[in-house]
Amino acid sequence: MPILHITHSRADADSFASAFWGYKVVGGGICVFDPDSTVQNLMRSFKVKNTFPSRVASVFVYDTTDENKIPVELNNYSVFDHHPVVNRSFVERARFCFIKPRSSNVMNLYDLSKGFHLPPDVLLAFSVALVTDTAFLKTARGEELHYLGHFLGNSTLESVYETILKGKVKHPEKFLRDLSQMQVVEDNIRVGIISCEDDDEFLAVIDSFMYPLDLAVVVGRLPWGTWVYCKKREVQKVYSLLASYTPRKCGKIYDFHDTDDIVKKILDLYRK
C-alpha cells in the first residue's frame, strides 16, 4: 500500500525525523514542507528529497494534530504526535492514531519500533530531534537522556551539534555587529534585547549567551515582529503578561515591533 509520510509546514527536526522514520521503516514517499535550516542539513546529509509514490493510498501525518498546519487535503490518514490534541475532529477522522504527550515525537516512534532495527541515519535524526526539542538538553530530564543514550549508541553529541548549528548564522559580520549592540537591563530580573536577521540567529544567541550572561528573558527584534524567550521558570509569569498581544504564538508576537513597551512591562511585572 503506497504511503506518503508528511508533517506540518515549516518542518523542524522532530517532524522531519518522524517522517524520515516512516519513510525508512514503513516505506513509501516523503514530503517535507518548508524545512528549517537544521532539517535542510539533515536532508543534505542523508540525500533525502521529497518523493511521491505514483499512487498514494494512505498518508501518515507526524508531529501535529492541527489540520491548518498541513498544506494538503487529507482523506485516508493516520496521526503520530506528542502534543496535546489541537483538533479533536481531525484525530477522530483518522484511521489510526498514536498520540502520547512527551518532549519529542521520536520517543514515541522509538517505542513503536521495538523489534525493528533502526538504521544509523534514523537514529542520528532522532538524536537531533530530541536535542532540539529540549533546547539543547536544557529542559531534558532522566527519561529524555535515557532515550538519547539509545539514539546515540557509540556516536557523540558533536555530530548532533554540528548538524543543528551548521549554517545558522548566514551573515557572520552583520551578526557580530548586532551582537555587539545587544542591550542588557536589570531591575529584579535581567533582560537582554537584541536585533536579529532571522529566527536561526536569535536561537543562536539563546543557545550561546542566555546562560553565560544569566539572562532570565531575551527579547528579540525580528523582521516579522518580537520574540520573547524565557527561562522555563519564568514562562508562566511572562507569558501571562503577553496574553493581550495578538497575533501571538507562545512568545512570538507577530507584526509588533515596540520592544521598549514589552521590556518596560516585563520589568514592571517583577517590581511588584
C-alpha positions as CSV (number, residue, x, y, z in Angstrom):
1,M,0.0,0.0,0.0
2,P,1.8,3.2,-1.1
3,I,2.1,5.6,1.9
4,L,3.1,9.2,1.9
5,H,4.8,10.5,5.0
6,I,4.2,14.2,5.8
7,T,4.4,16.7,8.6
8,H,3.4,20.3,9.4
9,S,4.6,23.2,7.4
10,R,7.9,24.8,8.5
11,A,9.2,21.4,9.3
12,D,11.6,21.2,12.3
13,A,13.9,18.4,13.3
14,D,11.4,16.4,15.3
15,S,8.8,16.5,12.5
16,F,11.4,15.6,9.8
17,A,12.9,12.8,11.9
18,S,9.4,11.4,12.4
19,A,8.5,11.4,8.7
20,F,12.0,10.1,7.9
21,W,11.4,7.2,10.3
22,G,8.2,6.3,8.4
23,Y,10.0,6.7,5.0
24,K,12.8,4.4,6.0
25,V,10.9,1.8,8.2
26,V,7.5,1.6,6.6
27,G,8.4,2.7,3.1
28,G,6.6,4.9,0.5
29,G,7.3,8.5,-0.1
30,I,8.1,11.6,1.9
31,C,7.2,15.3,1.7
32,V,8.7,17.9,4.0
33,F,7.2,21.3,3.7
34,D,9.4,24.4,4.1
35,P,12.1,22.8,6.2
36,D,14.1,24.9,8.7
37,S,17.9,25.1,8.4
38,T,18.5,22.0,10.7
39,V,16.2,19.9,8.6
40,Q,17.9,21.1,5.4
41,N,21.2,20.0,6.9
42,L,19.7,16.6,7.6
43,M,18.2,16.2,4.2
44,R,21.5,17.1,2.5
45,S,23.4,14.7,4.7
46,F,21.0,11.8,4.1
47,K,20.5,12.8,0.4
48,V,16.7,12.9,1.0
49,K,14.4,14.7,-1.4
50,N,10.6,15.0,-1.5
51,T,9.5,11.7,-3.1
52,F,5.9,11.0,-4.1
53,P,4.6,7.5,-4.8
54,S,2.9,7.2,-8.2
55,R,-0.3,6.4,-6.3
56,V,-1.0,7.4,-2.7
57,A,-3.3,5.0,-0.8
58,S,-2.7,6.4,2.7
59,V,-0.9,9.4,4.4
60,F,1.0,9.2,7.7
61,V,0.9,12.6,9.5
62,Y,3.6,13.4,12.1
63,D,4.1,15.9,14.9
64,T,0.8,17.7,14.6
65,T,-2.9,17.4,15.1
66,D,-3.6,20.9,13.7
67,E,-5.1,20.4,10.3
68,N,-4.5,24.1,9.5
69,K,-0.7,23.4,9.6
70,I,-0.9,20.7,6.9
71,P,-0.8,22.3,3.4
72,V,-2.5,19.4,1.6
73,E,-6.0,17.9,1.8
74,L,-6.2,14.6,3.6
75,N,-8.6,11.7,3.4
76,N,-7.2,8.3,4.4
77,Y,-4.6,9.2,7.0
78,S,-3.0,8.2,10.3
79,V,-1.6,10.5,13.0
80,F,1.6,10.2,15.2
81,D,2.1,13.1,17.6
82,H,3.4,14.1,21.1
83,H,1.5,17.4,21.6
84,P,-1.9,17.9,23.3
85,V,-4.6,17.4,20.7
86,V,-5.4,20.7,18.9
87,N,-8.2,19.4,16.6
88,R,-10.3,16.6,18.1
89,S,-12.3,16.2,14.9
90,F,-9.1,15.7,12.8
91,V,-8.0,13.0,15.2
92,E,-11.4,11.3,15.2
93,R,-11.4,11.1,11.4
94,A,-8.0,9.3,11.3
95,R,-7.7,5.6,10.5
96,F,-5.1,5.2,13.3
97,C,-3.6,7.4,16.0
98,F,-0.6,7.1,18.3
99,I,-0.6,10.3,20.4
100,K,1.3,10.4,23.7
101,P,2.4,13.7,25.3
102,R,6.1,13.8,25.6
103,S,9.1,16.1,24.9
104,S,9.6,14.7,21.4
105,N,7.7,12.6,19.0
106,V,10.7,10.5,18.2
107,M,10.5,9.0,21.7
108,N,7.0,7.6,20.8
109,L,8.3,6.3,17.4
110,Y,11.2,4.6,19.1
111,D,8.7,2.8,21.3
112,L,6.7,1.7,18.3
113,S,10.0,0.4,16.7
114,K,10.6,-2.3,19.4
115,G,11.7,-5.4,17.5
116,F,12.8,-3.4,14.4
117,H,16.4,-2.5,13.6
118,L,16.6,1.3,13.1
119,P,19.4,2.4,10.7
120,P,22.1,4.8,11.8
121,D,20.7,7.7,9.9
122,V,17.3,7.4,11.5
123,L,18.9,7.3,15.0
124,L,21.0,10.4,14.2
125,A,17.9,12.2,13.1
126,F,16.2,11.1,16.4
127,S,19.2,12.4,18.3
128,V,19.0,15.8,16.6
129,A,15.2,15.9,17.2
130,L,15.5,15.2,20.9
131,V,18.3,17.7,21.4
132,T,16.4,20.5,19.6
133,D,13.1,19.7,21.3
134,T,14.8,20.0,24.7
135,A,16.5,23.3,23.9
136,F,20.0,21.7,23.7
137,L,19.1,19.4,26.6
138,K,18.4,22.3,28.9
139,T,14.9,21.0,29.6
140,A,15.8,17.3,29.4
141,R,15.0,15.0,32.3
142,G,16.0,11.4,33.0
143,E,13.6,10.0,30.5
144,E,14.9,12.1,27.7
145,L,18.5,11.3,28.5
146,H,17.7,7.6,28.6
147,Y,16.2,7.7,25.1
148,L,19.1,9.9,23.9
149,G,21.5,7.2,25.0
150,H,19.7,4.7,22.9
151,F,19.7,7.0,19.9
152,L,23.4,7.9,20.1
153,G,24.8,4.5,20.7
154,N,28.6,4.8,20.3
155,S,28.2,8.2,18.5
156,T,29.0,11.5,20.2
157,L,26.9,14.7,20.6
158,E,29.4,16.6,18.5
159,S,27.9,15.3,15.2
160,V,24.4,16.3,16.6
161,Y,25.5,19.8,17.4
162,E,27.2,20.2,14.1
163,T,24.1,19.1,12.2
164,I,21.9,21.6,14.2
165,L,24.2,24.6,14.1
166,K,25.8,24.5,10.7
167,G,24.6,27.4,8.6
168,K,22.5,29.0,11.4
169,V,24.4,32.4,11.0
170,K,24.2,33.3,7.3
171,H,25.9,36.7,7.5
172,P,28.6,36.4,10.3
173,E,29.8,40.0,10.1
174,K,26.4,41.5,10.5
175,F,25.5,39.0,13.2
176,L,28.6,40.1,15.2
177,R,27.7,43.7,14.8
178,D,24.2,43.0,16.1
179,L,25.6,41.0,18.9
180,S,27.9,43.9,19.9
181,Q,24.9,46.2,20.2
182,M,22.9,43.8,22.4
183,Q,21.4,45.6,25.5
184,V,21.1,44.2,29.0
185,V,18.8,45.8,31.5
186,E,18.2,44.7,35.1
187,D,15.7,45.5,37.8
188,N,14.9,42.4,39.9
189,I,15.2,40.5,36.6
190,R,17.9,40.5,33.9
191,V,16.6,41.0,30.3
192,G,18.6,41.0,27.1
193,I,17.4,42.9,24.0
194,I,18.8,42.1,20.5
195,S,18.1,42.6,16.8
196,C,18.4,39.5,14.6
197,E,18.1,38.9,10.9
198,D,16.0,35.7,11.4
199,D,14.9,33.0,13.8
200,D,18.0,31.0,13.4
201,E,20.2,33.9,14.5
202,F,18.0,34.6,17.5
203,L,18.2,30.9,18.6
204,A,22.0,31.0,18.2
205,V,22.0,33.9,20.7
206,I,19.8,32.0,23.1
207,D,21.9,28.8,22.9
208,S,25.2,30.6,23.2
209,F,24.7,33.6,25.5
210,M,21.5,33.3,27.6
211,Y,23.1,31.3,30.4
212,P,26.6,32.8,30.4
213,L,25.0,36.3,30.7
214,D,22.5,35.0,33.3
215,L,19.6,36.4,31.3
216,A,16.1,35.3,32.5
217,V,14.4,36.8,29.4
218,V,15.7,37.6,26.0
219,V,13.6,40.0,23.7
220,G,14.4,39.7,20.0
221,R,13.6,42.2,17.3
222,L,12.9,40.1,14.3
223,P,11.7,41.1,10.8
224,W,8.3,39.5,11.5
225,G,7.8,41.1,14.9
226,T,9.0,40.4,18.5
227,W,10.1,37.2,20.1
228,V,10.2,36.9,23.9
229,Y,12.2,33.9,25.1
230,C,12.3,33.0,28.8
231,K,14.0,30.5,31.1
232,K,11.5,27.8,31.9
233,R,10.8,29.1,35.5
234,E,9.7,32.5,34.1
235,V,7.4,31.2,31.3
236,Q,4.1,31.2,33.1
237,K,4.6,34.7,34.6
238,V,6.0,36.4,31.5
239,Y,3.6,34.7,29.0
240,S,0.6,35.7,31.1
241,L,1.8,39.3,30.5
242,L,1.9,38.7,26.8
243,A,-1.7,37.4,26.6
244,S,-3.0,40.8,25.4
245,Y,-0.7,40.9,22.4
246,T,-2.1,39.4,19.1
247,P,-1.4,37.7,16.9
248,R,0.8,35.6,19.1
249,K,2.1,32.1,19.3
250,C,3.7,31.4,22.7
251,G,6.5,34.0,22.9
252,K,6.3,35.1,19.3
253,I,4.3,38.3,18.7
254,Y,3.7,38.9,15.0
255,D,3.7,42.4,13.4
256,F,4.6,44.0,16.7
257,H,8.0,45.9,16.9
258,D,7.7,48.1,20.1
259,T,10.2,46.1,22.1
260,D,10.6,49.0,24.6
261,D,7.0,48.5,25.6
262,I,7.5,44.8,26.1
263,V,10.6,45.3,28.2
264,K,9.1,48.0,30.3
265,K,6.1,45.8,31.1
266,I,8.3,42.8,32.0
267,L,10.4,45.0,34.4
268,D,7.2,46.4,35.9
269,L,5.9,42.9,36.4
270,Y,9.0,42.0,38.5
271,R,8.9,45.2,40.6
272,K,5.6,44.2,42.1
